[in-house]
Amino acid sequence: MPIGKQKYDDTEITQEELKEKYDDLIKEALLKADSNLEVKRADEIAKPGCITSDIIARIMYSDIVIADVTYPNPNVFYELGLRHACKAGTIIIRDETGPKTPFDIAHLRHIQYNNTATGLKKLADDIKQQLEFIYSNPTEPDNQLLEQAKLMSYRFMQYATPTEDPEQSKIEVLEAMFQSPELMSIALRKSNGEEISQSELMNALLSNPDSSSKLFRILAKSGAISLKDFNLKRKE
């Protein structure tokens, strides 16, 4: 939601009025809907650094994002778009006394509220219903972008580094070596401190191409070996 003074037509809403609405109505309704929620607004993130980065990180990782689109605030609309592109779990709310919702998001499900004691109870009940659906259907698309992506099997860009299980890699290495007696023999001799020549290692690898290929891929992926270990030289 906006955190600074807002103006539309001949109406002006002060920063203090917005903060009061958040503290006394929106946050209160959220905690009534689910008391286990940790509710944070942008200006409550009290730590050094770029507040924009903090907001974007929370947009990306928060289980739930509440977007108050009452006022035509470009920051709110931009952040709502970011969230829609990241994941599901967004609830849109608006004050029923505010201006008309922009066309581009008017078709999305909204919760309308009014800033009264009765409005607080209704807002909490409406949010609770949507939270229950989100908790039961965490990956269900809640906007047109995600719906289209699901329909088209669109693959989003992946930046996360896959985590490797070291124990699983060890098991795969042993399985590959058990398929080649020559490699197992070399491993045992190596563990006893015996020097193994490069030609002997290459002959053992060539004796069982299937298991050797699998073993080489596992070891190369883990960084245990590389092509330079074999001193391969280009012919003149």
Residue pairs with C-beta under 8 A, 6 or more apart in sequence:
1 18
1 22
1 26
1 41
1 66
1 67
1 68
1 70
1 73
1 76
2 18
2 68
2 71
2 73
2 75
2 76
3 15
3 18
3 19
3 41
3 42
3 43
4 15
4 18
5 12
5 13
5 14
5 15
6 12
6 13
6 18
6 71
6 73
7 13
8 71
8 72
8 98
8 99
9 99
13 71
21 95
21 115
22 41
24 120
25 113
25 115
25 119
25 120
25 123
26 66
26 68
26 93
26 123
27 39
27 41
28 120
28 124
29 113
29 120
29 123
29 124
29 127
30 37
30 39
30 66
30 124
30 127
31 37
31 39
32 120
32 121
32 124
32 128
33 124
33 125
33 127
33 128
33 131
34 128
34 131
37 64
40 58
42 51
42 54
42 55
45 51
45 54
45 55
45 58
47 54
55 79
56 82
58 65
59 65
59 79
59 82
59 83
59 86
60 82
60 86
60 87
62 89
63 89
64 89
64 90
64 91
64 131
64 134
65 83
65 89
65 90
65 91
66 90
66 91
66 92
66 93
66 127
67 76
67 79
67 80
67 83
67 90
67 91
67 92
67 93
68 76
68 93
68 94
68 95
69 76
69 77
69 80
69 92
69 93
69 94
69 101
69 102
69 105
69 110
70 93
70 94
70 95
70 98
70 99
71 98
71 99
72 99
72 102
77 102
77 105
80 90
80 92
80 105
83 90
84 90
84 142
84 143
84 145
84 146
85 145
88 134
88 138
88 139
88 140
88 141
88 142
88 143
88 146
89 134
89 138
89 142
90 142
90 143
91 111
91 127
91 130
91 131
91 134
92 105
92 108
92 109
92 110
92 111
93 110
93 111
93 112
93 113
93 123
93 127
94 101
94 110
94 111
94 112
94 113
95 112
95 113
95 114
95 115
96 112
96 113
96 114
97 114
100 106
101 110
108 143
109 142
111 123
111 126
111 127
111 130
113 119
113 122
113 123
113 126
133 140
134 140
134 142
141 147
141 149
141 150
148 154
149 156
164 221
164 222
169 218
169 221
169 222
172 214
172 218
173 215
173 218
173 219
176 183
176 211
176 212
176 214
176 215
176 218
177 183
177 184
177 187
177 211
177 215
178 184
179 208
179 210
179 211
180 204
180 207
180 208
180 211
180 212
180 215
182 203
182 204
182 207
182 208
183 204
183 205
183 208
183 211
183 212
183 215
185 204
186 196
186 200
186 201
186 204
189 196
190 196
198 230
198 231
202 230
204 212
205 212
205 215
205 216
206 212
216 225
219 225
220 226
